[in-house]
Amino acid sequence: MNDHELNKLRANLLKAAIDRATEGNVSAFGRRLGYKDGAFVRQMLNGSRPVTEKTIRQIEAIPGLKGWFSSTQSAPRPEAEHKSATADASISAPNKPVIETTSDAASDNLDPSRMTVVQRVSAALASKIGPAEFAAVIGVSLEAAKEWLNGAGAEPTLAHLIKIQEAYGVNSVWLAKGKGDPGVEIRFNDDWKPIPITNWRPVPVVGNAQLGDDGYWADLEYPVGHGDGYVDFPSRDPNAYALKCKGDSMRPRIQPGEFVIVEPGHPYQPGDDVLVKSKDGRVMVKRYLYSTPGRLYLVSVNDAHAPISLTDDEIDKVHFVRAICRPSSWRPD
């Protein structure tokens, strides 16, 4: 077979592929190949442009056309059989994936990320379902359904893509971005594997911390007994305790009435929230800024309160603040 005969045979097979994939719509078939329209395809049909090996690979990457140019079944079929092949397929189980995880769409020679959204919709579903069913399931007009299945028309919304995933098992991320695998194997029944929270124990509330009165201090109010209730929090520090906060110097990070969880055994670094108690019993919660020999520098989140510094001789203790808990986390003894 010479080149002329080979190209004529390929042109005939190309025409049959167009009839099968897009019901004879040359422009739609051209878009399925990644072209703007059907101009190049028409040139291949009339013999002015050869059907190259690269084009054959692109055509055979279209679902339903795999091995088209080497199969003995790729000749045009009778009209009745053609209509039967393009009739709407019945879907008895809408949640069952229409395409497998390792489908032709996943192994396309064409890069899915270079295709448009409607081209990916077409690549995944055009050979699987008919436009009437597709329109009814997705909730679009019949004309829009035909365009999408032919890889043309306005771009579907994210809501449409999610409906496609729910009904036909096509990964909506693959449809939208061309990334990942087009098939969805697990939907609606993903394994529930929560990360367990361990070391959950009651942290005693031992007093109140002043967030700031004009940037200054206030005395710690010790309750009667060991503590004033508890805050449930997963702390690993056996000496952890909680304080109820008052004032506004740490707004909006800490609101009055919230509890801070303090862990004495945890080291603190610049930028951490800390509780500082002076030797005369005054207590505050501030953000640790930095230290110099013999002095500690602190700052409030609220800019209305000026930064302060304390000498080592003035400080009784500095403890790391692990977390902030809402008032609803408190419970009585």
N, C-alpha and C positions, 0 to 999 in steps of 0.2 A: 504494500500500500504506500503510494507516494504521499508527499506532504499535502497536495491538494485534496486527495481523497480523505486523508486523515482529518483535515480541518473541516471538510464537509460533514463527515460523520460526527465530529464533536459538535458542530453547529446544530445538527439534528437532535443530538442528545441534550444540548443546552435548551432547545425549544421545548422538548419533553419535560425537562426539569422545571422550566418556567410554568408550564401548564399544571404540573403537579404541586409546586410550592405556592404559587400566587395566582392560580386560575388564569394564566395567560397574561397577567399584568406585568409588562416588561419593566415599567418604572419602579413598581414595588419590588421586583426581583433585584433590580440594580441597587436599591437601597439596602436590601438584605446582604448584598455583597460589600456594602460600605461606600457605594458611590452616591453622588448627589441625586442622580436620576437614572434613567435607563439608556442614555445615549451610547455609552460604551457597549452595553449589552446588545443594542440594535446593530452596532457595527460588527459584533461577533456573529450575529445571526445572518447578516447579509454577506459575510465573508471578507469585508474590508479590514477587519481586525482578527488576528488568530485567537483561538481559545487556547491559552497557554497552560502549562502545567500548574503554575501558580494560581490561575483562575480556577482550574479544576479542583485544586485543594480547597479553595474558598467555597466553591459550590458544594463539594462533598462534606464540608463542615456544617452545612445547614441541616438541622434535624429532618430526617426522612430522606435525605439524599446521600447518605453515606455509601461509598462505593458505586455511585451512580454511573460513572464513566467506564467501570469495569464489569458491572453486573449485566447479566443477560436479560434481567427483568426491567431494564431501564428504558425500553422502547415505549412509545406512547401507547396507552391502553385505550380500549373502547370507551366511548362517551359515557355509557351506563356505569362502567366500573369506576370511571373518573368521578362521577357524581357521588357514587357510594363512598369513595375514599374521602371526599371533602364534606360529607354530611356531618352534622353535629354528633360528636361522640357522647354517649351517655355516661354520666359519672355517678356511680352508685354510692361511692364513699367520698364525699367532698374533702374530708380531712386527710385522705391518703395522697401522698405526693404523686404528681403526674409524672415527674422526671426523677430518675434515680440520682443518688449523690454522685455517681460516676458517669453521668449521662454524657451524650455527645456535646451538650452545651458546655460541659466542664472541660472538655478536651478539644474545644474548637481551635483550629489553626489561627482563627481571627482572635485578636486580643479583645476580650469583652470590655475592657476599660476604654477602648477606642470607639466602641459602638455607642449609639444614643440609647436612652432609656427604652424607647419604643422598639428599637432594633433588638434589644435584649428580651423584651416581652415577646416579640415575634419569634426569636430564636428558641425560646423556652417552650412556647405553647402553640405556635402556628400549626404544627402537624399533629397536635394532640386533641384539640377541641375546635368546635365551630363557632362562628361569630354570634349566632343567636343565643346559644347557652352562655357564652362569655359575657355578652351584654347584660343578660338577666342576672347572672351571679355577681358581677362587679358593679352593676347599677349604672351603666352608661348606655348611650344610644347605640342602635345597631350599626350606624355609620361609623361611630367612633371605634366600636369593637372591631369592625372590618379593617379600619386603618391601622389600629395597633397590631393586629395579627399579621398585617402586611408590612410592619415596621415603619409606618408613616403616621402623620397626624400630630396633634398637640401632645405634649408630654404629660403622662399621667401624674396625678398628685400622689403624695406619700400615702394618703388614705386608700387610694386605689391599689397601690403596690402591696399594702398590708392585706387588703382583701384578696388579692391574688395569692399571697402566701397562705392565708388561712384556707382558701378554697382549693388550691392546686398544689400546695407544698413547694412553691418556688421561693427561694430566699429573697426577701424584700431588699436586703442590703446588696445582694448581687444585682438585682434589677436596677436599683438606684445608682450604684457606684461601680458595678462591674467587678467587685472584689469578693473573694471567698468562693464557696462552692454554691452553684445554683440550687442544688437539692437540699431539702430540709428533712432530716431524719427524725428528730425529736421535737414535737410541738405539743404544748398543752399538758405534757406529762413529764417535764424535766425533773430529774432527781432532785429531791430536797436535801441539800447537804449544808446545813447551817454550821458556822464555826462556833463551837461551844465557848461560852464565857466562864472561865474558872475563877476560883478564889473570890467568889462573891460573898461578902460578909457585911454585917452592919458596922458602920463607922460611927463612933459616938460623937455627938455634938457637945463640945466642952465649953462653948462660950460664944461671944460676939466679937467680930473684928470691925474696927472703924475704917471705912474706906476713905474718910477725910472730911474734916470740918475746916474749911478754908486752908486746906493743905496740911493741917496739923494732926495731932494724935487724939485718941480718946482711950480711956481705961477699958481693959477687958472686964466684962461682967461675968464672973464665974457663977454658974448655977449651983443650986444645992445638990449634993450627991455627985455621982461619977459623971453624969452627962445629962443633957436636956434632949433626950430622944436619940434617934439614930438616922443616918442616911445610908441607904443601900448603894454600895459602890464596890466594883471589883478591884480592890487594892491588895498588893502583895506585901505592903509594909505593915508588920504586926502592930506598929505604934501609930498608925494613921489616925487622924482625928478630923473632925469637921467643925467649922465656925460659921455662924450666921452673920452675913455682912450688912452693914449700915452705911449710909452716906453715898456720895456720887462721884468720887474721884476716879473710879475705874469704869464709869459708864463710857460707852455702851457694853463693854466686855462683861462687867459684873454689875448686876442690878441689885438695888437694896432688897433684902429679903431672901436672896439666893444664898446657897451654901458653898463654901470652898472646901475641897478635900485636901488636907495637908499631909505630906509624907516626910517626916523628919529624916528618914534614912536615905532619901534620894538626893544626889548632888544637883545643884542649880547652876545655870549658865546665863550669860548676858542675854536678855530678852525674855527670860522666864518670869512668871509671876511668883512672888515670894511673900511669905508672912514674916514680918519683923517685929520682935518684941524688945522693948528697951528695958534696962535694968530697973527702972522705976515703975514697970508694969504696963506701960502704954503699948498698944498694939495697932498695927496697920497692915493692909495688903497693898503692895505696890509692885511695879515691874523693876526687876534688877537691871541696872544699866551697866555698871562696871565697878571695879574696886581699884584703889591705889593703896600703897602701904599705909595702914592705920585708918582708912576711911572707906565707907560704902556709899555708893551713889544710887539713888532710886528716882523713878519717874512715874507719874500718873498717866493713865490712858487719856483721861480728860485733860485737855490743854488748859482749862481754867485753873488747874492746880499746878503750881510751880514745882520743878524738881527739887529734891532735898538730898542732903548728905548727912551721914552719921559717922562719928568716930567709933573705933573698935571698943573704946571704953564705955560708950553709951549703949552698946548692943548686948542684949542678953542672949538672943538666938535669932537665926534666920533659917526658915524652913521652906522647902519647895512646895508650891501649890500645884497639885496634880490635875485637878479638874474643878469645874463649876457645875453645880447641880441645881435644878429648879426646886422651888419650895415643895412641889408635889412629891419629891423623892424622900421627904422627911416622914418618919413615923415615930410614934411615941414609944416609950420603954416597954 
